[in-house]
């Protein structure tokens, strides 16, 4: 289940962003998951919910865009 690895990468990116510019919490995370990427949106959402527990990402709204193609990338992270 590579969705967990993808979410771990998102969490690491968020931690680096927080170190560079401190913030309290993340309100929204938008990712782009290509339709041909084999990433399952429901599994990605579940992994995000599990890995974000007890972190500054807990409760953040995960938005998943589904363009054609295979790419997976962080599009935007809204913080407060």
BATIDREN-731995 format. One record per atom (N, C-alpha, C): atom name; x, y, z; residue in one letter. Coordinates in pm, whole numbers. Example, Ala and Ser with C-alpha at 12.3 -4.5 7.8 and 13.67 -1.06 7.14 Angstrom:
REM residues 2
   tortor       px       py       pz   drenza
        N     1319     -569      780        A
       CA     1230     -450      780        A
        C     1320     -330      780        A
        N     1285     -225      708        S
       CA     1367     -106      714        S
        C     1290        3      787        S
END
This chain:
REM residues 80
   tortor       px       py       pz   drenza
        N       86     -118        0        X
       CA        0        0        0        X
        C       90      124        0        X
        N      118      177     -119        X
       CA      207      292     -127        X
        C      141      423      -86        X
        N       11      421      -60        X
       CA      -57      541      -12        X
        C        0      586      123        X
        N       39      490      208        X
       CA       99      524      337        X
        C      232      595      315        X
        N      314      544      224        X
       CA      443      608      195        X
        C      421      749      139        X
        N      321      767       56        X
       CA      293      900        2        X
        C      252      996      114        X
        N      171      949      206        X
       CA      129     1033      318        X
        C      245     1063      412        X
        N      334      967      430        X
       CA      453      993      511        X
        C      536     1104      447        X
        N      546     1101      316        X
       CA      618     1205      244        X
        C      550     1341      261        X
        N      417     1343      256        X
       CA      343     1468      278        X
        C      371     1523      418        X
        N      370     1436      517        X
       CA      395     1477      654        X
        C      537     1534      667        X
        N      633     1468      604        X
       CA      771     1518      609        X
        C      783     1655      543        X
        N      715     1674      431        X
       CA      716     1804      363        X
        C      655     1911      453        X
        N      546     1876      519        X
       CA      479     1971      608        X
        C      568     2006      727        X
        N      642     1907      780        X
       CA      731     1933      893        X
        C      845     2026      851        X
        N      899     2005      730        X
       CA     1005     2094      680        X
        C      951     2236      661        X
        N      830     2246      608        X
       CA      769     2379      589        X
        C      747     2447      722        X
        N      709     2370      823        X
       CA      684     2426      956        X
        C      813     2472     1022        X
        N      922     2400      999        X
       CA     1052     2441     1053        X
        C     1098     2572      989        X
        N     1073     2587      859        X
       CA     1116     2707      787        X
        C     1031     2829      822        X
        N      901     2808      837        X
       CA      806     2916      868        X
        C      704     2862      968        X
        N      729     2879     1098        X
       CA      642     2820     1200        X
        C      494     2857     1184        X
        N      409     2760     1207        X
       CA      264     2778     1207        X
        C      206     2677     1304        X
        N       81     2703     1346        X
       CA       17     2617     1445        X
        C      -36     2487     1387        X
        N     -110     2500     1278        X
       CA     -171     2379     1222        X
        C     -198     2397     1074        X
        N     -225     2286     1009        X
       CA     -259     2287      868        X
        C     -411     2278      858        X
        N     -469     2366      780        X
       CA     -613     2369      762        X
        C     -655     2282      644        X
        N     -577     2289      535        X
       CA     -613     2216      414        X
        C     -487     2171      342        X
        N     -493     2050      287        X
       CA     -387     1997      202        X
        C     -452     1958       70        X
        N     -397     2009      -39        X
       CA     -447     1973     -171        X
        C     -337     1898     -244        X
        N     -371     1780     -291        X
       CA     -275     1699     -367        X
        C     -334     1669     -504        X
        N     -245     1648     -598        X
       CA     -284     1610     -732        X
        C     -244     1464     -751        X
        N     -342     1380     -780        X
       CA     -319     1236     -795        X
        C     -370     1196     -933        X
        N     -278     1176    -1025        X
       CA     -317     1140    -1161        X
        C     -402     1014    -1165        X
        N     -499     1014    -1255        X
       CA     -590      899    -1266        X
        C     -517      770    -1299        X
        N     -403      778    -1368        X
       CA     -327      659    -1404        X
        C     -218      626    -1302        X
        N     -218      692    -1188        X
       CA     -111      675    -1089        X
        C     -125      548    -1005        X
        N     -237      484    -1010        X
       CA     -268      365     -928        X
        C     -284      397     -780        X
        N     -287      525     -746        X
       CA     -313      566     -608        X
        C     -465      564     -588        X
        N     -509      496     -484        X
       CA     -651      488     -454        X
        C     -689      604     -361        X
        N     -773      696     -406        X
       CA     -808      812     -323        X
        C     -861      775     -184        X
        N     -944      672     -175        X
       CA     -998      633      -44        X
        C     -887      582       48        X
        N     -794      504       -8        X
       CA     -681      454       72        X
        C     -589      569      111        X
        N     -571      666       22        X
       CA     -490      782       52        X
        C     -552      864      166        X
        N     -682      883      159        X
       CA     -753      957      263        X
        C     -742      884      398        X
        N     -758      753      396        X
       CA     -748      672      518        X
        C     -606      682      577        X
        N     -506      669      492        X
       CA     -368      680      539        X
        C     -340      818      597        X
        N     -393      922      532        X
       CA     -376     1058      581        X
        C     -438     1074      719        X
        N     -559     1022      735        X
       CA     -627     1030      866        X
        C     -547      958      974        X
        N     -493      841      943        X
       CA     -416      765     1041        X
        C     -285      835     1077        X
        N     -211      879      977        X
       CA      -79      935     1001        X
        C      -83     1077     1056        X
        N     -193     1146     1037        X
       CA     -202     1284     1086        X
        C     -250     1293     1231        X
        N     -296     1181     1286        X
       CA     -343     1183     1425        X
        C     -234     1234     1519        X
        N     -277     1319     1612        X
       CA     -188     1375     1714        X
        C      -73     1457     1654        X
        N      -94     1512     1535        X
       CA        5     1601     1474        X
        C      -66     1732     1439        X
        N       10     1829     1392        X
       CA      -46     1956     1350        X
        C     -127     1944     1221        X
        N     -127     1826     1159        X
       CA     -209     1799     1041        X
        C     -345     1739     1075        X
        N     -363     1697     1200        X
       CA     -489     1633     1238        X
        C     -606     1728     1212        X
        N     -708     1677     1147        X
       CA     -827     1756     1118        X
        C     -818     1839      991        X
        N     -703     1837      926        X
       CA     -689     1911      800        X
        C     -778     1850      693        X
        N     -831     1936      609        X
       CA     -914     1893      497        X
        C     -822     1846      385        X
        N     -830     1718      348        X
       CA     -749     1664      238        X
        C     -831     1672      111        X
        N     -783     1750       16        X
       CA     -849     1762     -114        X
        C     -764     1691     -218        X
        N     -829     1606     -295        X
       CA     -758     1524     -393        X
        C     -808     1559     -532        X
        N     -721     1622     -613        X
       CA     -752     1650     -753        X
        C     -715     1526     -833        X
        N     -792     1496     -938        X
       CA     -769     1376    -1019        X
        C     -750     1410    -1167        X
        N     -638     1471    -1204        X
       CA     -614     1498    -1345        X
        C     -572     1371    -1418        X
        N     -575     1373    -1552        X
       CA     -523     1257    -1625        X
        C     -372     1246    -1602        X
        N     -318     1129    -1620        X
       CA     -174     1111    -1604        X
        C     -139     1031    -1481        X
        N       -8     1026    -1452        X
       CA       42      941    -1345        X
        C      100     1015    -1226        X
        N      109     1145    -1232        X
       CA      179     1220    -1129        X
        C      105     1223     -995        X
        N      186     1235     -889        X
       CA      137     1261     -754        X
        C      218     1377     -702        X
        N      151     1486     -661        X
       CA      227     1598     -608        X
        C      143     1678     -511        X
        N      213     1743     -419        X
       CA      150     1837     -327        X
        C      123     1964     -403        X
        N        0     2010     -405        X
       CA      -37     2130     -478        X
        C      -36     2250     -385        X
        N      -97     2235     -268        X
       CA     -109     2349     -178        X
        C     -128     2300      -34        X
        N      -77     2379       59        X
       CA      -99     2351      200        X
        C     -137     2483      266        X
        N     -259     2490      317        X
       CA     -306     2611      385        X
        C     -285     2593      534        X
        N     -219     2690      597        X
       CA     -187     2680      738        X
        C     -248     2795      815        X
        N     -250     2781      947        X
       CA     -297     2890     1032        X
        C     -202     2906     1150        X
END
